[in-house]
Amino acid sequence: MGIPFDYAPDRPEHIDVILNGLDRYNPETTAVFQDYVTQQCEDRTYDCYANLALLKLYQFNPHLTRDETTTNILVKALTVFPSPDFSLCLHLLPPHILSPNSTSLSSPAAGDAPLSEAVQKLNTLNTLLSCADYKGFWTTLDSDDLYADLVADVSGFEELMRVRIAVSVSQTCREVERGVLEGWLALGGKEFERFVGEVCGWGIDGGEVGGKGVVRVPVNKENEAKGTVVRENVQFNQFARMIKRAYEQPA
């Protein structure tokens, strides 16, 4: 059996009690959930079920909404792609936030972007990841200072994204040109070799720094090529009625 959707190994006991009781709909627990989101950002844990519960509280109590917490939840959801968590969070936001030209109801602090603009920016990153345009993801991330502000609260965001990209690559590829993978991971030189060798456990064949060579991904159950044999077990007498009807005279 798969892992239950509401399971989080690092969830504190007091959060678990709230989520499994009526207090999850109590506005007074909003501050508790907001502190929990901050904790997730700092210690690199993730709890989608609790984050969705907070967004649901924001739906019921719009006056309690904190833009920074909302964007942090979305950024954390990006770090677990290709799971549908980002879309789940997005669908709990108010419709006016999802409109490209809308503005947030709350007044942003000086230098802060309205929530709607921030959500659109993050949705752009999610779209690039969904399309496996990893090089485009990094290019877009570096194209605007707003992106840096949005991901600043999430500790180790870039490393988390590289790990998720590497996982996706390992599920679909057996070998990748070094130059291509460098673009996907936004790494080069010794940093690239360290990440590929120490973090991923992959090997690099031929070529020095400069984009040449091939990165070898070990065989696993996801990227192993297997032949599929489809056998049909249909008896002729199963068609007897159909053939009989074909020869019957119309009434």
C-alpha positions as CSV (number, residue, x, y, z in Angstrom):
1,M,0.0,0.0,0.0
2,G,1.1,3.6,-0.6
3,I,1.8,6.2,2.0
4,P,-1.5,7.8,3.2
5,F,-2.0,11.4,1.9
6,D,-2.4,12.8,5.5
7,Y,0.8,11.2,6.8
8,A,3.8,13.3,7.7
9,P,6.7,11.6,9.7
10,D,7.9,14.8,11.3
11,R,4.5,16.2,12.4
12,P,4.4,17.3,16.0
13,E,1.9,15.7,18.3
14,H,0.0,18.8,19.0
15,I,-0.5,19.4,15.3
16,D,-1.7,15.9,14.8
17,V,-4.3,16.4,17.6
18,I,-5.6,19.5,15.9
19,L,-5.9,17.9,12.5
20,N,-7.8,14.9,13.9
21,G,-10.3,16.9,15.8
22,L,-12.8,19.7,15.4
23,D,-10.1,22.3,16.3
24,R,-8.8,22.2,12.7
25,Y,-11.8,24.5,11.9
26,N,-11.2,26.7,14.9
27,P,-9.9,30.2,13.9
28,E,-7.8,30.3,17.0
29,T,-5.6,27.5,15.7
30,T,-4.6,29.7,12.7
31,A,-1.6,31.0,14.5
32,V,-0.5,27.5,15.5
33,F,-0.6,26.4,11.9
34,Q,1.2,29.5,10.7
35,D,4.1,28.8,13.2
36,Y,4.2,25.3,11.9
37,V,4.6,26.5,8.3
38,T,7.5,28.6,9.5
39,Q,9.0,25.6,11.2
40,Q,8.7,23.6,8.0
41,C,10.5,26.3,6.1
42,E,13.4,26.3,8.6
43,D,14.0,22.6,9.2
44,R,13.2,21.4,5.6
45,T,10.2,19.2,6.7
46,Y,6.9,19.2,4.8
47,D,3.3,18.6,5.8
48,C,0.9,19.1,3.0
49,Y,-2.2,18.0,5.0
50,A,-1.5,20.6,7.7
51,N,-0.8,23.3,5.1
52,L,-4.1,22.6,3.3
53,A,-5.9,22.8,6.6
54,L,-4.5,26.3,7.1
55,L,-5.5,27.4,3.6
56,K,-9.0,26.1,4.4
57,L,-9.0,28.2,7.5
58,Y,-8.1,31.2,5.4
59,Q,-11.1,30.5,3.2
60,F,-13.4,30.6,6.2
61,N,-11.6,33.5,7.8
62,P,-10.2,35.8,5.1
63,H,-9.3,38.5,7.6
64,L,-6.7,36.1,9.2
65,T,-4.9,35.5,5.9
66,R,-1.2,36.2,5.9
67,D,0.3,36.6,2.4
68,E,3.8,35.6,3.4
69,T,2.5,32.3,4.9
70,T,0.4,31.6,1.8
71,T,3.4,32.0,-0.5
72,N,5.6,29.9,1.8
73,I,3.1,27.1,1.5
74,L,3.2,27.3,-2.3
75,V,7.0,27.4,-2.4
76,K,7.1,24.3,-0.1
77,A,4.7,22.6,-2.4
78,L,7.1,23.2,-5.3
79,T,9.8,21.3,-3.5
80,V,7.8,18.0,-3.8
81,F,7.0,18.1,-7.5
82,P,5.8,16.2,-9.5
83,S,3.2,15.6,-6.8
84,P,0.0,17.5,-7.3
85,D,0.4,19.4,-4.0
86,F,0.9,22.8,-5.6
87,S,-2.4,22.5,-7.6
88,L,-4.2,21.4,-4.4
89,C,-3.0,24.5,-2.6
90,L,-3.7,26.7,-5.6
91,H,-7.4,25.6,-5.7
92,L,-7.9,26.7,-2.1
93,L,-7.0,30.3,-2.8
94,P,-9.7,32.9,-3.5
95,P,-10.6,33.3,-7.2
96,H,-9.5,37.0,-7.3
97,I,-5.9,35.9,-6.3
98,L,-5.7,33.5,-9.2
99,S,-6.6,36.2,-11.8
100,P,-3.5,37.5,-13.5
101,N,-4.4,41.2,-13.2
102,S,-5.9,41.1,-9.8
103,T,-4.5,42.6,-6.7
104,S,-4.4,41.3,-3.1
105,L,-7.0,42.6,-0.7
106,S,-4.3,43.2,1.9
107,S,-1.9,46.0,1.5
108,P,1.7,44.7,0.9
109,A,4.6,46.2,2.9
110,A,7.0,48.4,1.0
111,G,9.0,46.2,-1.4
112,D,6.6,43.3,-1.2
113,A,4.6,42.2,-4.2
114,P,0.8,41.8,-4.0
115,L,-0.2,38.2,-3.3
116,S,-1.8,37.8,-6.8
117,E,1.5,38.7,-8.5
118,A,3.4,36.3,-6.2
119,V,1.1,33.5,-6.9
120,Q,1.3,34.0,-10.7
121,K,5.1,34.0,-10.4
122,L,5.1,30.7,-8.5
123,N,2.5,29.2,-10.9
124,T,4.9,30.0,-13.7
125,L,7.6,28.0,-12.0
126,N,5.2,25.1,-11.4
127,T,4.3,25.1,-15.1
128,L,7.9,24.9,-16.1
129,L,8.5,22.0,-13.7
130,S,5.4,20.2,-14.9
131,C,6.7,20.5,-18.5
132,A,10.1,19.2,-17.4
133,D,11.7,22.4,-18.6
134,Y,14.2,22.4,-15.8
135,K,16.7,24.8,-17.5
136,G,13.8,27.2,-18.1
137,F,12.9,26.9,-14.4
138,W,16.4,28.0,-13.3
139,T,16.5,30.8,-15.9
140,T,13.1,32.1,-14.8
141,L,14.0,31.8,-11.1
142,D,17.1,34.0,-11.7
143,S,15.3,36.5,-14.0
144,D,13.5,38.5,-11.3
145,D,14.5,39.6,-7.8
146,L,10.9,38.8,-6.8
147,Y,11.5,35.1,-7.1
148,A,14.5,35.4,-4.7
149,D,12.3,37.2,-2.2
150,L,9.5,34.5,-2.5
151,V,11.9,31.5,-1.9
152,A,14.1,33.3,0.7
153,D,12.2,31.9,3.7
154,V,12.5,28.3,2.6
155,S,15.8,26.9,3.8
156,G,17.8,25.0,1.1
157,F,15.2,25.7,-1.6
158,E,17.7,25.3,-4.5
159,E,19.2,22.1,-3.1
160,L,15.7,20.6,-2.5
161,M,14.7,21.4,-6.1
162,R,17.9,19.9,-7.5
163,V,17.2,16.7,-5.6
164,R,13.7,16.5,-6.9
165,I,14.9,17.1,-10.5
166,A,17.5,14.4,-10.0
167,V,14.8,12.0,-8.8
168,S,12.7,12.7,-11.9
169,V,15.7,12.2,-14.2
170,S,16.6,8.9,-12.5
171,Q,13.0,7.7,-13.2
172,T,13.2,8.4,-16.9
173,C,16.8,8.2,-18.0
174,R,19.7,5.8,-18.0
175,E,22.2,8.3,-19.3
176,V,22.3,12.0,-19.9
177,E,24.8,14.3,-21.7
178,R,26.8,16.2,-19.1
179,G,26.0,19.6,-20.6
180,V,22.3,18.9,-20.6
181,L,22.3,17.8,-17.0
182,E,24.3,20.8,-16.0
183,G,21.6,23.0,-17.4
184,W,18.9,21.0,-15.7
185,L,20.6,21.3,-12.3
186,A,22.0,24.8,-12.8
187,L,25.4,23.5,-11.7
188,G,28.8,23.3,-13.3
189,G,32.4,22.2,-12.6
190,K,33.3,20.7,-9.3
191,E,29.9,21.5,-7.8
192,F,28.2,19.5,-10.5
193,E,30.5,16.6,-10.0
194,R,30.1,16.6,-6.2
195,F,26.3,16.7,-6.5
196,V,26.1,14.0,-9.2
197,G,28.6,11.7,-7.4
198,E,27.9,12.3,-3.7
199,V,24.3,13.2,-3.6
200,C,22.9,11.2,-6.5
201,G,25.5,8.4,-6.6
202,W,25.8,8.6,-10.4
203,G,28.9,8.2,-12.5
204,I,30.4,10.5,-15.2
205,D,32.1,8.8,-18.2
206,G,34.6,10.8,-20.3
207,G,34.9,14.5,-20.7
208,E,36.2,17.1,-18.3
209,V,34.6,20.3,-17.2
210,G,33.0,22.0,-20.2
211,G,29.9,20.1,-21.0
212,K,31.4,17.0,-22.5
213,G,30.9,13.5,-21.3
214,V,27.9,11.3,-20.3
215,V,26.3,10.9,-16.9
216,R,25.3,7.3,-16.1
217,V,22.3,6.7,-14.0
218,P,22.1,3.3,-12.4
219,V,19.3,0.9,-13.4
220,N,16.2,1.1,-11.1
221,K,12.7,-0.2,-11.4
222,E,11.5,3.0,-13.0
223,N,14.1,3.5,-15.8
224,E,14.7,-0.2,-16.6
225,A,13.5,-1.1,-20.1
226,K,11.1,-4.0,-19.9
227,G,9.2,-5.7,-22.7
228,T,5.4,-5.9,-22.3
229,V,3.6,-8.9,-23.6
230,V,-0.2,-8.6,-24.0
231,R,-2.1,-11.8,-24.2
232,E,-5.8,-11.9,-25.2
233,N,-7.7,-14.9,-23.9
234,V,-11.0,-14.7,-25.8
235,Q,-12.9,-17.9,-26.6
236,F,-14.7,-18.2,-30.0
237,N,-18.0,-19.1,-28.3
238,Q,-18.0,-15.6,-26.7
239,F,-18.7,-14.2,-30.2
240,A,-21.4,-16.7,-31.0
241,R,-24.3,-14.4,-30.1
242,M,-22.8,-11.5,-32.0
243,I,-22.3,-13.6,-35.2
244,K,-25.8,-15.0,-34.8
245,R,-27.3,-11.6,-34.7
246,A,-25.4,-10.6,-37.9
247,Y,-27.2,-13.3,-39.9
248,E,-30.7,-12.6,-38.4
249,Q,-33.2,-11.1,-40.7
250,P,-34.5,-7.7,-39.6
251,A,-38.1,-7.7,-38.4
